[in-house]
Amino acid sequence: MIDEATSRRYVESFLARRDRSLTDLTDQIADSFGAALLTVAAGSVQQGFGNDESDVDLLVFVDAPVTNIPISSHELGLPVDINYLPVDWTGSVDSMLASPAYDGALATFSDWKDSMRRFKRLARLACGLPLEGTEHWQAWLAELRKPVTDYSVFWWSRESLRLRTAARLIRETNPRLAAQRYCDAGLSALEVVAAQAGEIYFGAKWIQPKLARSAAARYQDTYQFLLSAPTRAEEARAYNGAVEDLLAELLNPLPDDPVVQLTLMPDVKRLEVRGRTLLHRWGAQGVESRTPGFGVPGADGTVWRGPASSLDEDAKLLGRQGLVWLSVADGGQA
Amino acid sequence: MSIQAVDDARRWMGFHSIGTVHLLIDIQADIEDFVGAVRDGRSGVAAHAVRSLVLRCLGVRSLGAGGGVPDFDDPLTDPFHGLPDEVVEEGFGLVARCARVTGQEDLDEVMADVLAYARAFERELGFDEPPPSIRRPEGLYPALRLAREILPLNEASGYPLALPSDWLPQKNDKTAAAGKEQR
């Protein structure tokens, strides 16, 4: 975890190489949405990861409805991306941190995607560099780090569990693909380790430098091992077993048999003809069934829910055909 | 012969249109991340960028070879479906090599092979020269023009629109009905 002075030095030296200053940077903020209540540098440059071609990312809170698209500027001779955020967004942050439940709310692909985007912005904000702001909003930001660190550990643990569950479902039939999923689960577990060491900046590609500069530096070899996932079946099986052991070590206690749920992917359509049901997505891959009511979600919105170990071949086929999204219903043992 | 059979025109359209969007938005970013990381001597970051690049190139190739529309968030679908083993092995061999490098010399050596790998993918999509980069001021508008060129192909394929919604021209009802944004 870097302190504010170090972060400030990273940004200032990045700007100085282009004969620019922090004032030049904050002067890029337009007042079209009213006065900025809080301005935070929140990208790779501020973390010390950026290179000469990186852009500078600013998060700017205003008391007005805003565009959801980053405003890009090259006026300073370097790319600056300004994300304006309505100050009422902070209300959703407070409620998310207060009840980080995974059950139900994150059942669908769209839920997961929204959650990931919110978490990404939140994690970058919490370890960002405040540049300007009112006393109230600077104090709000200063209080964010601890709960967001806890939330990061929670979010990445669940992500690792979800990916390990997927890997287990396919490891017998497709060990090569399972190896890639185990790799993803292992990388998520390293994010947990990094977050526990205070490194919460969200950015998959920065995991190794985050580990290197933290108390978790010993896991750099693990990172190298994870990225060397083999493609031949026998080697992949050995790799998959090794990652299982690694996850048990890093994420203990991780539920061995979590409750999972399957929900239909967006754009999945259901057609019936003479007692046969076709479930398909974009008129491409699908499945056929003669079971009445096949593919109709239950009252909870899922098409399957239960312990991961009891997922049957039909459920696995739905997954292989890209028709369902797998989520972990809760963190407990089934 | 100067022509060749296309057995599944829809898949051909999907490969070229969805593949071009992945190239412009994600694969080029991976290449730039990789080159920047090599220049800074960050082998771990470089290896991560190569993995992302390889997964995306294979996923798009799979779409052309009988697989589904690549969805890199979905852990249950197979982004290598329909691809020969040696094609998959070539890609992940590069990732493993990059992950194991011990010095700048090794890294520079891997870089040549990674860039050749990426260039081969660009050629498969019909780019004799590297396409413009949306992350550079001079490349943004050429890239947007390119995106507009492939939009009719994407719509005709029946596959989901791969372009981000803010890249699309103002939709009329007919266009909106053709497909929903997937990314």
HADDOCK unambig.tbl for C-alpha pairs under 7 A between the chains (distance, minus, plus):
assign (segid A and resid 51 and name CA) (segid B and resid 36 and name CA) 6.57 0.50 0.50
assign (segid A and resid 163 and name CA) (segid B and resid 75 and name CA) 6.77 0.50 0.50
assign (segid A and resid 166 and name CA) (segid B and resid 75 and name CA) 6.08 0.50 0.50
assign (segid A and resid 166 and name CA) (segid B and resid 76 and name CA) 6.14 0.50 0.50
assign (segid A and resid 177 and name CA) (segid B and resid 78 and name CA) 6.81 0.50 0.50
assign (segid A and resid 181 and name CA) (segid B and resid 75 and name CA) 6.55 0.50 0.50
assign (segid A and resid 205 and name CA) (segid B and resid 45 and name CA) 5.62 0.50 0.50
assign (segid A and resid 205 and name CA) (segid B and resid 48 and name CA) 5.68 0.50 0.50
assign (segid A and resid 205 and name CA) (segid B and resid 49 and name CA) 6.80 0.50 0.50
assign (segid A and resid 206 and name CA) (segid B and resid 45 and name CA) 6.28 0.50 0.50
assign (segid A and resid 208 and name CA) (segid B and resid 44 and name CA) 5.66 0.50 0.50
assign (segid A and resid 208 and name CA) (segid B and resid 45 and name CA) 6.66 0.50 0.50
assign (segid A and resid 224 and name CA) (segid B and resid 99 and name CA) 5.44 0.50 0.50
assign (segid A and resid 224 and name CA) (segid B and resid 100 and name CA) 6.62 0.50 0.50
assign (segid A and resid 227 and name CA) (segid B and resid 95 and name CA) 6.94 0.50 0.50
assign (segid A and resid 227 and name CA) (segid B and resid 96 and name CA) 6.29 0.50 0.50
assign (segid A and resid 227 and name CA) (segid B and resid 99 and name CA) 6.17 0.50 0.50
assign (segid A and resid 228 and name CA) (segid B and resid 95 and name CA) 6.78 0.50 0.50
assign (segid A and resid 228 and name CA) (segid B and resid 96 and name CA) 4.33 0.50 0.50
assign (segid A and resid 228 and name CA) (segid B and resid 99 and name CA) 6.49 0.50 0.50
assign (segid A and resid 231 and name CA) (segid B and resid 89 and name CA) 5.98 0.50 0.50
assign (segid A and resid 282 and name CA) (segid B and resid 158 and name CA) 6.63 0.50 0.50
assign (segid A and resid 282 and name CA) (segid B and resid 159 and name CA) 5.79 0.50 0.50
assign (segid A and resid 285 and name CA) (segid B and resid 68 and name CA) 6.91 0.50 0.50
assign (segid A and resid 319 and name CA) (segid B and resid 76 and name CA) 5.32 0.50 0.50
assign (segid A and resid 319 and name CA) (segid B and resid 77 and name CA) 6.48 0.50 0.50
assign (segid A and resid 320 and name CA) (segid B and resid 76 and name CA) 5.46 0.50 0.50
assign (segid A and resid 320 and name CA) (segid B and resid 77 and name CA) 4.73 0.50 0.50
assign (segid A and resid 320 and name CA) (segid B and resid 78 and name CA) 6.92 0.50 0.50
assign (segid A and resid 321 and name CA) (segid B and resid 77 and name CA) 6.44 0.50 0.50
assign (segid A and resid 322 and name CA) (segid B and resid 77 and name CA) 5.57 0.50 0.50
